[in-house]
Each structure stands twice: as C-alpha cells, then as structure tokens.
C-alpha cells in the first residue's frame, strides 16, 4: 500500500529506541534532584538563549503578511534582500540568480526534480548528515559516497618547528589533525551520477572546501557532466580565514562599499536581468543553498534559497526548469518572505553573536582533548571527538552515567568506531560541564 520511496521499516532502530528509554529515565532522575541532563545535540539557537529579535521584524513586515503576489522564483524584493545579504559578505549575485524555497530541504527536492530521473545517483560526503540520503530516497534516487579523510599535518621542516614552538604558547591556534576531501574517491562515482553535493562548512566534521579542493571538484563535474551543489547553510560561521565561501572561487569577491562587478562578467539574460556569469567561469552549473534557519537562527520561519551560476548558454533553460518546478507548489509564504527581507538586515550582527559562542565552546573542547582525538573545526556548529570505544555503547554510557547526550558517529557513517558528535551551540557553562563529564568517562 505504501510508496516504495519510503523505508520498508519505519520503526525506530533498537539503538534509538534504547536511547529514548534511557533519556526518559535520565530526565526523570534529573527532575527528582539527580545529576542534571545536558543536551550536546542541540541544533537550534532558539533552545540555547540565542534568538534573533523578531518583534521589530514583525512590525516592519506585517503590512505584507496579507499579500498574495505569486512568483515562482519568489518575490523580487525578497530575492533582492538575499542579494544584499551576499553583497555584505563580498558576493556578486543578482536577483535573477536567486530562487526562494520553503527550506534548504525543499531546495534539494527542486534540484532533484529538475535534473534527475528515477534511479540516478547523488554523490554525498561520508561521513555526512543522514537527511541527504532520505531526501534522495524520497525522489527515487540513490546516494553514492565520496569520502572525507583525516589528515595529519606533519612538522618536518625547521620553519614548521618554529611555528609549532610559537603555537605552544598560543594553543588556540594549533591542531595537527583535520578532515580533508579525498578527491580520489570521486573516481569511483557510478555512471548514473548526476549531482555532486559538497557541504561547506561540513556537518559534522567542520571541514571547509579549500580552493584546491574546489578546483578538483569543479574539474570532476566538468569532465563528467555533473551538477555541482554546495550546501553552505553554515557558511556564515567560519572559524578561520584559511578558506573562503566557495562562490568567491567562481564569481570573485566584490567590495560591498563599492558594489563593483567587472562589466565583462555581467550578462544580459532574456528578462533584462544583468547577471554575474563570467565568460571564463566553470562549464558546470553550480548551486549554493542557504536559508534563515542558520543565517538568522530561525528554522521556524521556513525560508531558504538557492543562488546559482551556469554557463551563459545554459542559464535560461535552467532557470525556466527551476521555476517550472517551483510554480507547481508556490510553497514560500508571504509572511516568510516579508520577514526574510527584514531579518536579513540583522544577519551580520546575529552571526557575530553566535560565532562568539561557537568559538568559546570550540576552545573549551580542543583544550580538553588531544588534537588527534579532536580534529580541527574550520567552521559550522558541530565538532567530532574520538573516544576510542564502540560509539553506540559510548553514547549510551555517557547518557546513563554522566547524563550527557551526544550523537553517535555511526549515525553519520564514520568509517571507524568511537566517534561522537557534539553541538557547539550549548550555553558555555553547560558546555564546560558536559566536556568535563566526557573527560571523566574517557579516563575511567
């Protein structure tokens, strides 16, 4: 009776059923005066004292709540607000390159419908967020992995030894292990692969795409006629200037105060839009996905978007295909678009508040665990720690004995046991206590 898009068994796995049972028991004991429960999986700023001020935004946007002005790509005024969001960060998009969606998940669905046939393959990172597999399955698509691997930075040269010496006096600057893209693993892509999906910053490893990795990914897509999709929902939360937003690798960086784009890169599309499509740009279409969920910490408002680049001869057919799919649903509400225009004006200030919290908690974590057990985070809201046990049993032990909830590494398809994933969003006092409890378990 049910669709073949769905898993054959929708019941919780034995592990997650047991996790819920233990969580209920721990919460009951905490409520009765026992050891407090600390959730290190929290994914919403709303739950950890980091809401954005909605009052002023609602007052400003209220006049448009009752509007019904359907546009498959979204209101132009709302798309221009997204353009301004990018411009504040050095981006060079035009409103004609923006498509609004009800969420990033819906953006994936639109792209899958526009570019894929049933049975086609999406290349997704491993380890990685399991939602991507679910979204593909719901479109009768398959996922095939490429890999992120753990890299050790070696300090063999005299100049590197000097850097290490300097870093010892500044531990916030040092970490000799990090995840990188295993570009060779892309070569195992199935013949029916249609989309390469990059996540930068990556959930959960904190990896960000370097220019070298970007060039390899683009070359692979060009040679294999793939669409390149970049999930950058955590893009505002980079911890380092080692890497850039990946659209800078394609469109260059403009200076917001001058709002400059090279005239030779501007191309007049069919509707009179002048869009930034460099003549010497990549030969594959590229999409960048984002939304209010992370940009202003408001997942409840359900507004996302995709910004895209395509070779000039492919731009209009692609835009028409995306709008055809979007027009069938018109799922972005008037209140969401109106609030988005107002809230994005606050996004830079909000980003600074959240990043301060993330960096503080990341510093706590990296000081508590040796570098080889706590790889460097270049950005995002999550970090991973390898504690050297079976991650299912480790997760349950942390919850039972220490009343700390983490996510097990197997949930993200780590290829080794013993990894756990923690959110860096938690309130610092609780985060410090949770890390101390994790250390005590690791030492026992």
Buried (B, 14 or more C-beta within 10 A) or exposed (E): EEEEEEEEEEEEEEBEEBBEEBBEEBBEBBEEEEBBBBBBBBBBBBEBEBBBEBEEBBEBBEEBBEEEEEBBBBBBBBBBBBBBBBBEBBBBBBBBBBBBBBBBBBBBBBBBBBBBEEEBBBBBBBBBBEEBBBBBBBBBBBBBBBBBEBBEEEBEEEEEEEEEEEBEEEEEEBBBBBBBBBBEBBEEBEEEBBBBBBBBBBBBBBBBBBEEBBBBBBBBBEEBEBBBBBBBBBBBBBBEEEBBBBBBBBBBBBEBEEEEBEEEBBBEBEEEBBBBBBEEBBEBBBBBBBBBBBBBBBBEBBBBBBBBBBBBEEBBEBBEBBBEBBEEEEBBBBBBBBBBBBBBBBBEEBBEEBBEBBBEBBBBBBEBBEBEBBBBBBBBBBBBBBBEBBBBEBBBBBBEBBBBBBBBBBBBBBBEBBBBBBBBBBBBEBBBBBBBBBBEBBEE
